[in-house]
Amino acid sequence: MTTARTPTGSPPAHVAAVQRRTLGVLTAAQITSGMGVAVGFTLSSVVVTDLSGSKAVGGLAGTATVLGAALLALPTAKAAGRGGRRTGLTLAYGCAILGCLLAVLSITIGSWPLLLAGLVLFGSGSAGNLASRYSATDLSPPGHAARHLSWVVWAATIGSVAGPNLAQPAEDLGRRLGLAPYTGPFVLALLAFTLAVIIISAGLRPDPLVLARSLAAPQAEETAAGKPRGTLGTAWRSLRESPAALRALAAIAVGHTSMVSIMSMTPIHLHQHGAGFSIIGMVISLHVVGMYVLSPLVGWLADRIGRVRVLVLGMALLLVSAVLAGTAGEHGVAQVTAGLILLGLGWSCCLVSGSAMLTEAVPLERRPSVQGLSDLVMNGCGAAGTVIAGVIVEVLSYGTLGAAVAVLVTATGLWLALDRR
């Protein structure tokens, strides 16, 4: 961060006050939008399956949502680069609102292809949530980016836990209001995203990125070369020039791919070995707790001992989780649960520390572009990971999937630990 500083190195008092306000606004919006994502996602596969009559088509609901998050990452970053974080987040949540409207319409007329299209737009809500964490770093003082970012990540816990529990009440309320079956959760998601837009539009003033740019020292390189053309081109240029940014992006992508690969196949693995839905739900809930609840601690640790060390720690946790889950016996629910908790914690280390490292490794003017590319790559790898994991489990076994993830994170961890450039 290259904002103006006082003689002690801390930001001016008014900048610190704006940052506190920014963190509060982002936290409130994250809780609200996170609830919208969770409540809409909970029944999406069920609805698509019911409309199409095919479980295979129903499985595309999750793919469509992840695809939407990936596709909207760069437009969100481009909007933020041009008009500030408020513009980018409003675009993301606005597209999610359109997705909810399209979902309600498609369910009402019974069109599953139209519903899948709506879910792609709905996935932009996740793109907005991911972009929010970067918004928390624009005005962070030196050595505090990971901590500030982690609080916004932590806020997702509330929405992620509350959202699924509101799906059935929203559906019941929708029926009483005369709405078509299954539309209630999407109506509630629509209201949640609308509230998030209001919070962002009214509260994120002044815009943190715009203020940071106004306080930043002139970037000689950017001034000489002119404004870069294209969000994607700017991002790739920055990665080529910054090995630290490239390592951070790779760590984020590997951590996310490892997490979603094992997490997506665990319910199927447990169900095949006789576990009931209540047990499966408990395991996944504890996994979500591991992902988010300790993120402030992870952020503090990343600021205290260094980004790379926490990334290596994250890879080590992912390794242990893959071994625990992959070697669990037929009745090893407790061992799988322990593995899934560590899986979530390892993901948190990679996301929080990697995002902070990525942000600090590129110039201020290029950050939105690189951050958008990071979210695009992360979600793209996550989507590919679920497909590959399904093939591995179908052809070989769940244990083989654990071994494959173990090899991947071990190689990445060694690369991070040994590459001292």
Secondary structure, DSSP 8 states (H G I E B T S, - for coil): ------TTSS--HHHHHHHHHHHHHHHHHHHHHHHHHHHHHHTHHHHHHHHHS-HHHHTHHHHHHHHHHHHTHHHHHHHHHHH-HHHHHHHHHHHHHHHHHHHHHHHHHT-HHHHHHHHHHHTHHHHHHHHHHHHTTTT--TT-HHHHHHHHHHHHHHHHHHHHHHHHHHHHHHHHTT--TT-HHHHHHHHHHHHHHHHHHHHS-S-HHHHHHHHS---HHHHHH-S-S-HHHHHHHHHHH-HHHHHHHHHHHHHHHHHHHHHHHHHHHHHHTT--HHHHHHHHHHHHHHHHTTHHHHHHHHHHH-HHHHHHHHHHHHHHHHHHHHT--TT-HHHHHHHHHHHHHHHHHHHHHHHHHHHHTS-GGGHHHHHHHHHHHHHHHHHHHHHHHHHHHHHT-HHHHHHHHHHHHHHHHHHHHH---
